[in-house]
Amino acid sequence: MTINWLQEVEQRQEALLADLFRILKIDSVRDDSLATEDAPVGPGPKAALEEFMAMAQEDGFETEQFGPWAGHIKVGQGEQLLGVLGHLDVVPVGTGWDTDPFEPQIINNRIYARGASDDKGPTIAAYFAIKMLRELGVEFNQRIHLIVGTDEESGWQDMDYYFQHAPMPDYGFSPDATFPIINGEKGNVSANFSFKLGESQEGQLHLVSFDAGIRPNMVPQDATAVITGTELEAIADAFNQFIDQSTDLNGSSVIKDDEITLHLIGKSAHGSTPEKGVNAATFLATFLNEFTFDQAGVSDFTGLLSQQLHEDFNAEKIGASHHDELMGDVSMNVGIAKFDAQGGFVDANFRFPQGTEPEGMLAGINDRLLEYQTIETSMTDAKQPHYVSAEDPLVQTLLEVYESQTGLEGHEQVIGGGTFGRLMPRGVAYGALFPDSIDTMHQANEFISLEDLFRATAIYAEAIYKLTR
């Protein structure tokens, strides 16, 4: 069968966009404050899952839902099981949007919406590829499960539940990264720093609160500090000069009575690529570290953020660096930083290659913290590094499809981001961003271009066709 894959997609583009917009309109941010037994990560992710399952049933697919956590569509016959794993939850919106993030709009041939590129757009592209193959009369000689989850951006509890009740695919891919392929993923772990207040000390200023960050896997775009004390006009002047010295920062200061509120704006980015963002948390702490506060723990809080963590993207200053020839360097993102009357907390998220372990990283970190008296450090549970050989037939087939449709050379890649592909022993990530795409994942004004969406759908269609012949 000779098929012009891109032409087939473009002939159906209105139907593809209708499917995608239907899912993009749902606010599927995790919200623990609204969690219930029937909606354990909040009503939004559950609503997105139920809407997707309803759409698949309307399209005539056999479906199965696994509680409020996940679901899959099933096609094909055979002993082998191909898994295609995507997710319908999205990261919080944050600030800086020019459009309503849950009212998708096409502007200059780009679809703007939260989830357009991570991961509703790519997931619907893979779904539509299977639907198109079925319309073309393709008979699948293997079973296919297109699996959608609702907690990828947080704890992956959706897949924990799903694989307790459904079979593990023999192999497969996740449409949640970049082309040509991602066949290696670094490990993922966070160091949590807790700060005790300690006894009061001399100082003219008091830090009422410091608040920055939404998720460990996002570079904080906004940071706010509330301070009481004297000579607040001088602080405001110094803050404005601090902002003026950088082309990457914006912000404001507001004085009311004996209190000043400082708001700093940087740039969000995916936590696996912290160097692409401007971390408002560490920049604000760098400014505050020049002042003396009357709480013992504040100097440790601002000192750690500004001296050990600020722009320490390879975790060298904090003592957790490591380089692997295949997987590259450790990367670090300061995702959350908070301080209030109870004390302080910082979450530094690490993506680590093979050859190092969280225990050794924690030992190195503690060696660098000997001068700090109020910090306690611990490591969260870790996801270990994952790699599928470039010689694996799965990798070879996916690269051949990419090369044939783009005319570009395919090659293996390792990333710091974590995808559902790593859940399968022979699992990889595959698209939907291209080498020339603009990556707006986890940022304000997230988008996917129509060209990328159509090209990715065509590639997914041919890849699934060839893998299941």
N, C-alpha and C positions, 0 to 999 in steps of 0.2 A: 504494500500500500504506500503510495507516494502522497504525502500531505504537505501543503504549505502551511506550516504551523502558525506563523504570525498572521497570515491572511485569514485563517479560520478564526483566530481570536478577534481580529479587527472587525470581521463581519458580525461578531456577537458583542461588540463593545458596550452597547446600550444595556444588554442583559447583565454583563459583568459589572458595570457601574451600579446598576440597580441593586444587585446582590450586596456589593460592598457598602453602598450608602446605607442600606438597611441595617447593617451591623455597626457602622461608624456612628450612627446617631445615638447609640446607647452609651451612656456614661457608665463604663465598667471599671472604674477605679476601685480598688479595694478600700473598704471603709469598715474598720473594726468596731467603730462606735455604733454601727447599725447591724452588726452581726447577730444572727440567730442560728438556731439549730438547723433550720432549713436553708439558711444563707450564711454559711460560716465565715465568708470574707465580705459580707455585705450584699445588698440586693443588686447592685450593678453588675458584677460578674455573672451572677446567676441569671439575670435577665438576658444578658448577651448570649449565654449558653442556650437558654431556652428558645431564644429567637433564631439562633443558628440551627438548632435541631428542628424547629418548625419549618424553616426554609428548606432544609434538606428533605423533610418528609413531603413537602409540597412538590419538590422536584422529583419525587418517586424513589428516593434512596431508602434502603433499609438502614435504620438507625438504632442506636442503643445508648441510653443515658445512664451515667453512673452517679446517682445522687445529684447534689448541686455542684459537683466538682468538675466533671468532664463528660465527654460523649464522643461517639465515633459514628461515621458512616461506613458501610461495608459493601464492597463490590468484588466480583471475581471469584474464581474457583481454583483450588490447587493446594499443595502441601506448604509451599513457602508463603510467608506473610510479610508484605511490605508495609511499613508504617510511615505515615507522613504526619508529623506532629507540629501543631501550631497552638497559639494561645489567643484568647479573646479579652483578657484583662489588659489594662493599660496603666502606665504610671500616672501619678497625679498631674494635673494641668499646670500648676505653677503660675507665674506671672509673665506678662509680656506678649500676650496673644493679640493679633490684629483682627481675628475672626473668632466666632464662637467655636470652641474646639469640638463640640458635639453637634454642630450643624455643618456638615461637610460642604465645602465650596470648591469649585474648579476655577482657579485664577491662573492665567498664563500657562494653561496646560498642566497645572499641578493640582492635586487634590489635597486641600488643607483640612486636617482634622487630627485629633489625638488618636493614635493608633493607625494612621494612614500607612506608615512604614514599619511600625512596631506594635503589634504584629498582625493587625486585622487585614491590612492590604495584602501582604504576602499569603496569609492563610486563606483568604478568599480566592486569591489567584490560584493556589493549589487545588482548592475545592472546585473552582470553575474549570480547571484543566481536566479534572476527572469527569465532570459533567459534560464537557465538550467531547471527550473521548467516547463517552457512552452515546452521545448523539451521532457520532461518526460511525457507530456500529462496531467499535473495537471490542473484541472478546479478550478478557484478561485471563491469562493462564496461571496467575497466582492470585491469592487473596490480597486485598488492599484494605487497610483501615486508615482513614483520615481521622486523626484524633485531635480534639480541641480541648484545651484546659482553661482554667480560670484563675490560676495563682502563680503564673510563671514569674511575674515581676516581684514576688515576695518570697514565700517559703517553699514553693513547689509541692504544697500539700495535695494539690489536685492530682498530680501524677503518682504520689504515694498511694492515694486512694484508688486511682484508676488501675494501677498494676497489681493491686491486691485482688482485683475482680476481673481483669481482662488479660489476655495473653500478651507476652512480650513479643514484638515483631522480630523476625529473623534479621532484618536489616531495614534501613530507611534513612530519611532525612527530615530536617526541620527547616521550613522556609522562614528563617528568622535571623539572617545575617547578611553575608555578601557573596557574590560570585567572584571567581570561578567556583570555589568550594571552600569550606572550612572543615578540614579533617582532623584538626587538633584544637583543643580548648584547654586553657590553663585552669588550675584549681581556683577555688573561691572560698575565702574565709575573711572574717572581720575581727579586728582587735577592738575590744571595748575598754575605754578608759573611764573610770569613775573617779570623781574628785570630791573629797571631804571638805567641808567648810573650814574646819580648824578653829582656833581661837582668833578673836578680833585683833587687829593690829592697827598701828597708826596709819592714817590716810585721810585725805580730804574727800575722797570719792567712794561711792558705794555702788556696786554692780547689782542692780535689781534683777535684771534678766538678760540673757543672751539666747537668741533663738535663730538657728540656721539649719536648713536641710529638711528633706521630706523622706527620702529613702537612701539606704546605703549605696545603691547603684545609680545615683544621680549626683552630679556636681551641683552643690547648692548655688542657686542663682541669687537668692536673697538672704541677707543676714540683718538682724535687728538687735540692738543693745539699748537697754534703758538704764540710765545712770542718775543718781542723785548726788548732790554736793554743792560745792561753791565754784565760782569762776567758770560757769558753764559757757559763757560767751567765748572764752578762750578755747574751750574744747571744740565748739562749733567752728571757729575760725581754723583751727588746726585740722579738723576733719575735712573741711572744704579744700584746704591746701593739699591734703592727702589724696583726695579724689582728683584734683586738678593735675597732679603729677603723673597720673595714669590715663592712657587713652582707652583702657578697657573697663573702667569703673564709672558708675554713676551713683548718686545717692542724695540724701537729704538729712537735715537735722532740725528738730523741733524742740524749743525750750518752753516749758510750762511750769511756772513757779520755780521750785528747786530741782526740777527733773528735766533731763534732756533725753530725747529718743533719736538714736542714730540708725539710719537705714541705708545699707549698702547694697548695690545691685551689680552683680557680675554677669556671668553667662553659664547657663546649664549645659551639660553634655552627659553622655553615657558614662557611667562609673568605670567602665573598662578602658576608657580613653580620657582620663582626667586632664591630660595636657591640652585637650581641645576646648576645655571650659575655662572659666575664670571663677575661682572658688571664693565666693563672697564671705564664707565663714572664716577662712584662714587670713584673708585680707583684713577683715574687720578686727580679728584678734591681733594681727600685726600692729594695727593702729592703737588698740587699747593697751598693748604691752608696754607702751611708753609711759603709762600713768601708774600711780600707786593707789591701790584700793584698800579699804579697811577690812577686807576678808582675806584670811590666809590662803584659801584655796584658789583665789582669782589669779594670782601671779603664776601658779602652776598651770592653770587652765589656759591663760593667754600665752604663757611661755611655751607650753607644748605645741599649741596650734601654730604659733608664729616661728618658733626656732627649730622644732623637729619635723613638723608636718607640712608647713607652708611650701607649696610647689616642690615637694619631695616625691615626684611622680614615680621614681624607681626605688623608693623606700631606703635610700642610702643613709640619710641623716638619722632615721629612726632605727637603723640596725637590722633591717629585714631584707636587704637586697640579695638577689641571686640571679645569675645568668646561666641559661641553658642554650646550647648551640642550636637545637631544633626549635624550642619554644620561646626563646628570648628571655626578657627580663621580668622580674616582679614589677607589677604596677600597683599604685596605691591611690585611693580616692578618699578624702575626708568627706563623708556623706552626711553626717549629722553632728551638730555641736550645740549643746544646750547648757544653760546655767540658770539657777534660780535659788530660792531661799533654802532648798534642800541640798544643794551641791551641784556638781557638773557632770556632764556625760559627753563623750566623743566616740563616734563609730568611724574607724578607719578601715575601709574595705580593700582587701588585697586580692589580686589575681596572680597566682604563682605557678611557675613552670615545674616540670618534673625535676627532681634533684634536690628539692627542699621540702620541708614539712612545717606545718603550723607550730609544732613544739619547738623546733629550732628557731623559727622566726620570733616566737614569744620570748625565748631566752635572749636573743639579740636585742629585742626591744627593751626588755627589763634592764639590760646592761646600760642602755642609753638613758635610763630614767632614774639613775641612782641619786641625782641631785634634787629630784622632786620628792617632797615629803607627803603629799596628800593624794597621790594617784594609786589606784589599784587597777591592774590590767588582767584581762582574760581573753581567751579566744572562743569564738563561736564554733559550732560544728562546721566541718569543712566539706566541700565538694572537691574530690581529687582530680588531677589532670586526666585528660582523655585524648586518645589518639587512635586513628584508624590508618593503616598503612596506605601510602600512595599507590601501592601495587594491588590493593584490594579491587576486585572487579566492580564493586559499587562505585568507588572513587573514579576508576577508569571510565566507566559508562557515563557518569555525570559530567566529567570533563570533556568527553567526546561530544556530548550534546551541546554543551556550552560553546565549544570551539566551532562546531558546525553552524550554529545559529548566529554567532557574533563575529566570526572571523578572527577572534583574539586567541592568544595562546593561553591554555589552561595550566594551572599550577596549584600545588597544595598550599594551604595557609593555616597558621595557628593564630588564634585570637584570645584576648583576655575575657571577652564576653562569654556567658554561659547560655547554651540553648538546650532545648529538649532533645536535640540530637545525641547528646552525651548519655542519655538514659539507655540507649541501645548499644550493646557491645559493638555492633557494626553500624553505628549511627553517625551521621555528619550533618552539618548545616549547609544550605544551598540557596543562595540568594536571600532576598530579592534585590538588594542593592548591587549596582554594577560598579566597576572601577571608576567610572566617570560620574557616578551619582553624587549628589550632595546629601550627606548624612545629617538628618535632623532628629534622629531618635532621641527621646527624652528631653527634647528642647521645645521652647515655645515655637509656634508656627510650624509644627511638624507637617511634612508633606511627603507624598510620593508623586512622581511625574507620571502622566498618562503613558508616555513612551516606556518607562521602566515597568509599569504595571502590565502593559500588553506584552512586552518582551519576556518578562518573567513568566507570565501565564503560558506563553508559547513554549518556553524552555521546560517548564514543569510538565506540560502535556507530552512532549516528545520523550522526556526522561522517564515518566511513568510508563509510557507505551513501550519503550525499549527494555526497561527493567522487568516487565511482566510478560514478555513474549516467550 
